[in-house]
Amino acid sequence: MNQIADLLKNNSYPGRGIIVGKSKDGNYAVTAYFIMGRSENSRNRVFVTDGDGIRTEAFDPSKLSDPSLIIYAPVRVLDDKTVVTNGDQTDTVYDFLKDGKTFEEALRTREFEPDAPNYTPRISAELDVKGNAFSYKMSILKSAMGNGDSCQRFFYEYAQPVAGEGHFIHTYKCDGNPIPSFYGEPELIEINEDIDSFTNTLWTNLNEDNKVSLFVRYISLADGKWETRMVNKNQ
């Protein structure tokens, strides 16, 4: 079991990250999503509420140079399902689910981002909360060790989440040039039952220079209602 504080504070640039799991008291389905940036364009962003989900937008529109890979809806909700991703594949998954298709079918139509030489992975998650029943899936679409001609798709399914446990997947293993993609299974982490404590742990341990925005949501397994926290470096 990893402590998320240790994973974050010892990594200056995990890039964008998704966490999903069940709170320690067993009462909540938990998800979190954060973005980081090294360029002015990437750092010039905030999270804003968009219906039941969120979207990114430019903090200073006059400094927005290329919106193609940085402006998107990271979180969308469809009935009992919450979709969390690091790009516009959120919309792909949402549309497929709406048509009665699956998370996996949607992501098999997508690849990593076209930002050579990094070929940033697309990371995604789906939470399914029906009453007290909770399950989740995660995925990463990445290049074959930096080979932009080959896309590798990995899917992870957690049908019986364990209280106090979650999984953390991020785009980059660490900083670098080019930046190495995440590899291996999603990292097992501990998740407590307090949304404010968890939010604070995540935000304070993300690299001060590179962190941009954070979203955290706790969904009650008793009634499906949720609490959300958002933190933006740009205020």
C-alpha positions in Angstrom: 0.0 0.0 0.0 1.5 3.3 -1.1 0.8 6.7 0.6 -0.3 9.1 -2.1 1.7 11.9 -0.4 4.9 10.0 -0.9 4.2 9.2 -4.5 3.5 12.9 -5.3 6.2 14.6 -3.3 8.9 12.4 -4.7 7.9 13.0 -8.3 8.2 16.5 -9.7 6.2 15.8 -12.8 3.7 12.9 -12.9 1.8 15.1 -15.4 -2.0 14.5 -15.2 -3.3 11.9 -12.7 -6.5 10.0 -12.0 -7.4 8.4 -8.6 -10.3 6.1 -8.0 -11.2 4.0 -5.0 -13.4 3.5 -1.9 -13.1 5.6 1.3 -11.7 3.9 4.4 -15.1 3.9 6.1 -16.6 2.2 3.1 -19.2 4.9 2.6 -17.9 6.7 -0.5 -16.8 6.1 -4.0 -13.9 8.5 -4.5 -12.3 10.0 -7.5 -9.7 12.7 -8.0 -8.1 14.3 -11.1 -5.2 16.8 -11.3 -3.4 18.6 -14.0 0.2 19.9 -14.1 2.1 22.0 -16.6 5.6 23.0 -17.7 4.8 25.5 -20.4 3.0 28.8 -20.1 0.1 27.4 -22.2 -0.4 24.4 -20.0 -0.1 26.4 -16.8 -2.7 29.0 -18.0 -5.7 26.9 -17.0 -8.3 26.5 -14.3 -11.1 24.0 -13.6 -14.6 25.3 -13.7 -18.0 23.6 -13.0 -19.8 22.3 -16.1 -23.2 20.7 -15.2 -22.5 17.7 -13.1 -18.9 17.6 -14.2 -16.0 20.1 -14.9 -14.1 21.5 -17.8 -10.8 23.3 -18.2 -10.6 26.9 -19.5 -7.9 29.5 -20.0 -7.2 31.6 -16.9 -6.0 34.4 -19.2 -7.6 34.0 -22.6 -5.0 36.4 -24.2 -2.2 33.9 -23.4 -3.9 30.8 -24.8 -1.8 29.8 -27.8 -3.1 26.3 -28.6 -6.4 24.9 -27.1 -6.3 21.6 -28.8 -4.9 19.3 -26.1 -5.5 21.5 -23.0 -9.2 22.6 -23.2 -11.6 19.7 -22.6 -14.1 18.3 -20.1 -12.2 16.0 -17.7 -15.4 14.9 -15.8 -18.8 14.0 -17.2 -21.7 12.2 -15.5 -24.3 9.9 -17.2 -26.9 8.4 -14.9 -24.9 6.2 -12.5 -21.6 6.5 -14.3 -18.9 9.1 -13.8 -16.3 9.4 -16.5 -12.9 10.9 -15.7 -10.2 11.4 -18.3 -7.2 13.6 -19.3 -8.6 14.7 -22.6 -11.4 14.9 -25.1 -11.8 11.1 -24.9 -14.2 12.0 -22.0 -16.7 12.9 -24.7 -16.0 9.7 -26.7 -16.6 7.5 -23.6 -19.7 9.5 -22.7 -21.2 9.1 -26.2 -20.5 5.4 -26.4 -22.1 4.8 -23.0 -25.1 6.8 -24.0 -25.5 4.5 -27.0 -25.4 1.4 -24.8 -21.7 0.6 -25.6 -18.8 0.1 -23.3 -15.9 2.0 -21.8 -13.5 -0.4 -23.6 -15.3 -0.1 -27.0 -15.0 3.7 -26.8 -11.3 3.8 -26.0 -10.4 1.3 -28.7 -11.3 4.1 -31.1 -8.7 6.4 -29.6 -4.9 6.6 -29.3 -2.3 8.6 -27.3 -2.0 12.3 -27.9 -0.3 13.5 -31.1 2.4 15.5 -29.3 5.6 13.9 -30.5 8.1 13.1 -29.1 6.2 12.7 -25.8 3.2 11.0 -27.1 1.3 11.7 -23.9 -0.8 8.8 -22.8 -4.6 9.1 -22.6 -5.7 8.0 -19.1 -9.3 7.3 -18.3 -11.6 6.0 -15.6 -15.3 5.0 -15.3 -17.0 4.8 -11.9 -20.3 2.9 -11.7 -22.3 3.6 -8.6 -25.7 1.9 -8.2 -26.9 2.2 -4.7 -24.4 0.4 -2.5 -22.9 -1.4 -5.5 -19.7 0.3 -6.7 -17.2 -0.8 -9.3 -14.7 1.0 -11.5 -12.4 0.7 -14.5 -9.2 2.4 -15.6 -7.3 2.6 -18.8 -4.2 3.9 -20.4 -3.5 4.3 -24.1 0.2 4.8 -24.8 2.9 4.5 -27.3 5.2 1.5 -27.5 8.1 2.9 -25.5 8.0 6.2 -27.5 7.3 4.6 -30.8 4.5 6.8 -32.3 3.6 4.1 -34.9 2.4 1.7 -32.2 -0.5 2.3 -29.7 -0.8 0.0 -26.7 -4.1 -0.1 -24.8 -4.4 -1.4 -21.2 -7.6 -1.9 -19.3 -8.0 -2.5 -15.5 -11.3 -3.6 -13.9 -12.0 -3.4 -10.2 -15.3 -5.1 -9.6 -15.1 -5.3 -5.8 -13.3 -2.2 -4.5 -11.9 -2.6 -1.0 -12.6 0.0 1.7 -9.6 2.3 2.2 -8.0 1.3 -1.1 -7.7 3.1 -4.4 -5.7 3.2 -7.6 -3.6 6.0 -9.1 -2.6 6.2 -12.7 -0.8 9.2 -14.3 0.5 10.2 -17.7 4.2 10.3 -17.0 6.5 8.1 -14.9 8.6 11.2 -14.0 10.0 14.3 -15.6 12.3 14.0 -18.6 13.0 15.0 -22.2 11.1 13.4 -23.8 8.9 12.6 -20.8 8.6 8.9 -20.2 5.1 7.4 -20.2 3.6 5.8 -17.1 4.2 2.0 -17.1 3.0 -0.9 -14.9 -0.3 -1.4 -13.2 -2.1 1.6 -11.5 -0.5 2.2 -8.1 -2.3 1.0 -5.0 -2.9 3.8 -2.6 -4.7 4.5 0.7 -7.8 6.6 0.7 -9.3 8.1 3.9 -12.9 9.1 4.6 -12.5 12.8 4.8 -12.7 14.8 1.5 -11.0 17.9 2.9 -8.1 16.0 4.3 -7.7 14.0 1.1 -7.9 17.1 -1.0 -5.3 18.9 1.2 -2.9 15.9 1.0 -3.1 15.8 -2.8 -2.7 19.5 -3.3 0.1 20.2 -0.8 2.2 17.3 -2.2 2.0 18.1 -5.8 5.1 20.0 -7.1 4.6 23.7 -6.3 6.0 24.9 -9.6 4.2 22.5 -11.9 0.7 21.9 -10.3 -2.2 23.7 -11.9 -5.6 22.4 -10.8 -7.2 19.6 -8.7 -10.7 18.1 -8.6 -11.9 15.7 -5.9 -15.3 14.0 -5.6 -16.8 11.8 -2.9 -20.0 10.0 -4.0 -22.2 8.6 -1.2 -23.0 4.9 -1.6 -26.1 5.4 0.6 -27.9 7.9 -1.6 -25.7 8.7 -4.7 -25.2 12.4 -3.6 -21.7 13.8 -3.9 -19.4 16.4 -2.5 -16.8 18.1 -4.7 -13.7 20.1 -4.1 -11.8 22.1 -6.7 -8.5 23.9 -6.2 -6.9 26.2 -8.8 -3.4 27.6 -8.5 -4.6 30.5 -10.7 -7.1 32.6 -8.7 
